[in-house]
């Protein structure tokens, strides 16, 4: 598959990353090389990169002004990365409780065996 001409088009998801005084805007998982630049012009100074073995591009730009930070925040709010919320499932919850019970039973049996072994060693 040619990464420059993919069959399915994937639009970028935007994230604002910040740590202390530094801030960056990340556009991730898009299929066209210039998709981030077309949606936000602040990406025009950086290049999109594709990790070897992956089919989607990522692009990062450092934010130097308040206007750029606001533009990145607006793009982050506009990109629908969450999709549908996950509904809780009763069967999954029951399976989790069952696994917890089995782990506790296993732990109790290990503790019991260790205590009985120590008791046997002490009595000899």
DRENZASE-364274 format. One record per residue (C-alpha): residue in three letters; residue number from 1; x, y, z. Coordinates in nm, 3 decimals, padded with zeros to 5 digits. Layout:
BEGIN
("ALA",NUM,(X,Y,Z))
...
END
This chain:
BEGIN
("UNK",1,(00.000,00.000,00.000))
("UNK",2,(00.134,00.342,-00.093))
("UNK",3,(00.120,00.573,00.214))
("UNK",4,(00.075,00.877,-00.010))
("UNK",5,(-00.241,00.737,-00.172))
("UNK",6,(-00.428,00.532,00.090))
("UNK",7,(-00.758,00.365,00.012))
("UNK",8,(-00.926,00.495,00.331))
("UNK",9,(-00.875,00.853,00.442))
("UNK",10,(-00.816,00.911,00.813))
("UNK",11,(-00.840,01.264,00.951))
("UNK",12,(-00.597,01.384,01.220))
("UNK",13,(-00.682,01.393,01.590))
("UNK",14,(-00.532,01.693,01.770))
("UNK",15,(-00.391,01.697,02.123))
("UNK",16,(-00.242,01.984,02.320))
("UNK",17,(00.055,01.867,02.525))
("UNK",18,(00.203,02.086,02.797))
("UNK",19,(00.461,02.048,03.070))
("UNK",20,(00.543,02.349,03.279))
("UNK",21,(00.613,02.639,03.045))
("UNK",22,(00.651,02.438,02.724))
("UNK",23,(00.353,02.347,02.507))
("UNK",24,(00.315,02.147,02.187))
("UNK",25,(00.036,02.045,01.955))
("UNK",26,(00.024,01.688,01.825))
("UNK",27,(-00.169,01.578,01.520))
("UNK",28,(-00.185,01.199,01.511))
("UNK",29,(-00.315,00.911,01.303))
("UNK",30,(-00.387,01.074,00.969))
("UNK",31,(-00.342,00.915,00.629))
("UNK",32,(-00.259,01.212,00.405))
("UNK",33,(00.083,01.376,00.448))
("UNK",34,(-00.051,01.731,00.449))
("UNK",35,(-00.381,01.672,00.634))
("UNK",36,(-00.270,01.854,00.951))
("UNK",37,(-00.139,02.150,00.751))
("UNK",38,(-00.471,02.179,00.568))
("UNK",39,(-00.669,02.193,00.893))
("UNK",40,(-00.430,02.409,01.100))
("UNK",41,(-00.177,02.638,00.937))
("UNK",42,(00.051,02.630,01.243))
("UNK",43,(00.167,02.286,01.121))
("UNK",44,(00.310,02.435,00.801))
("UNK",45,(00.657,02.473,00.959))
("UNK",46,(00.699,02.107,01.054))
("UNK",47,(00.698,01.781,00.862))
("UNK",48,(00.469,01.485,00.907))
("UNK",49,(00.644,01.163,01.001))
("UNK",50,(00.542,00.801,00.968))
("UNK",51,(00.679,00.537,01.202))
("UNK",52,(00.831,00.242,01.017))
("UNK",53,(00.572,-00.032,00.978))
("UNK",54,(00.279,00.203,01.041))
("UNK",55,(00.045,00.339,00.777))
("UNK",56,(-00.059,00.661,00.951))
("UNK",57,(00.130,00.987,00.999))
("UNK",58,(00.194,01.201,01.308))
("UNK",59,(00.305,01.562,01.327))
("UNK",60,(00.422,01.777,01.619))
("UNK",61,(00.473,02.152,01.647))
("UNK",62,(00.595,02.359,01.944))
("UNK",63,(00.355,02.635,02.045))
("UNK",64,(00.518,02.975,02.095))
("UNK",65,(00.223,03.210,02.136))
("UNK",66,(-00.116,03.225,02.303))
("UNK",67,(-00.290,03.236,01.963))
("UNK",68,(-00.125,02.909,01.860))
("UNK",69,(-00.225,02.746,02.191))
("UNK",70,(-00.586,02.861,02.147))
("UNK",71,(-00.592,02.732,01.788))
("UNK",72,(-00.462,02.394,01.905))
("UNK",73,(-00.721,02.381,02.186))
("UNK",74,(-01.002,02.459,01.940))
("UNK",75,(-00.878,02.184,01.705))
("UNK",76,(-00.857,01.944,01.999))
("UNK",77,(-01.216,02.022,02.095))
("UNK",78,(-01.332,01.976,01.734))
("UNK",79,(-01.165,01.637,01.677))
("UNK",80,(-01.389,01.348,01.777))
("UNK",81,(-01.137,01.101,01.923))
("UNK",82,(-01.357,00.941,02.188))
("UNK",83,(-01.642,00.824,01.972))
("UNK",84,(-01.921,00.630,02.139))
("UNK",85,(-01.903,00.588,02.518))
("UNK",86,(-01.853,00.233,02.640))
("UNK",87,(-02.151,00.091,02.822))
("UNK",88,(-02.087,-00.131,03.125))
("UNK",89,(-02.156,-00.497,03.063))
("UNK",90,(-02.295,-00.722,03.336))
("UNK",91,(-02.120,-01.030,03.199))
("UNK",92,(-01.781,-00.856,03.204))
("UNK",93,(-01.843,-00.733,03.560))
("UNK",94,(-01.935,-01.086,03.672))
("UNK",95,(-01.624,-01.226,03.505))
("UNK",96,(-01.410,-00.968,03.689))
("UNK",97,(-01.565,-01.062,04.023))
("UNK",98,(-01.512,-01.432,03.946))
("UNK",99,(-01.146,-01.373,03.863))
("UNK",100,(-01.101,-01.176,04.186))
("UNK",101,(-01.256,-01.462,04.384))
("UNK",102,(-01.031,-01.721,04.219))
("UNK",103,(-00.723,-01.509,04.289))
("UNK",104,(-00.820,-01.474,04.654))
("UNK",105,(-00.879,-01.850,04.681))
("UNK",106,(-00.539,-01.917,04.525))
("UNK",107,(-00.370,-01.669,04.761))
("UNK",108,(-00.540,-01.827,05.064))
("UNK",109,(-00.430,-02.176,04.958))
("UNK",110,(-00.069,-02.060,04.913))
("UNK",111,(-00.070,-01.894,05.258))
("UNK",112,(-00.226,-02.206,05.414))
("UNK",113,(00.038,-02.433,05.255))
("UNK",114,(00.322,-02.209,05.374))
("UNK",115,(00.182,-02.201,05.729))
("UNK",116,(00.136,-02.579,05.738))
("UNK",117,(00.490,-02.632,05.606))
("UNK",118,(00.633,-02.401,05.873))
("UNK",119,(00.432,-02.580,06.141))
("UNK",120,(00.566,-02.916,06.024))
("UNK",121,(00.926,-02.792,06.028))
("UNK",122,(00.887,-02.643,06.375))
("UNK",123,(00.734,-02.961,06.521))
("UNK",124,(01.026,-03.182,06.407))
END
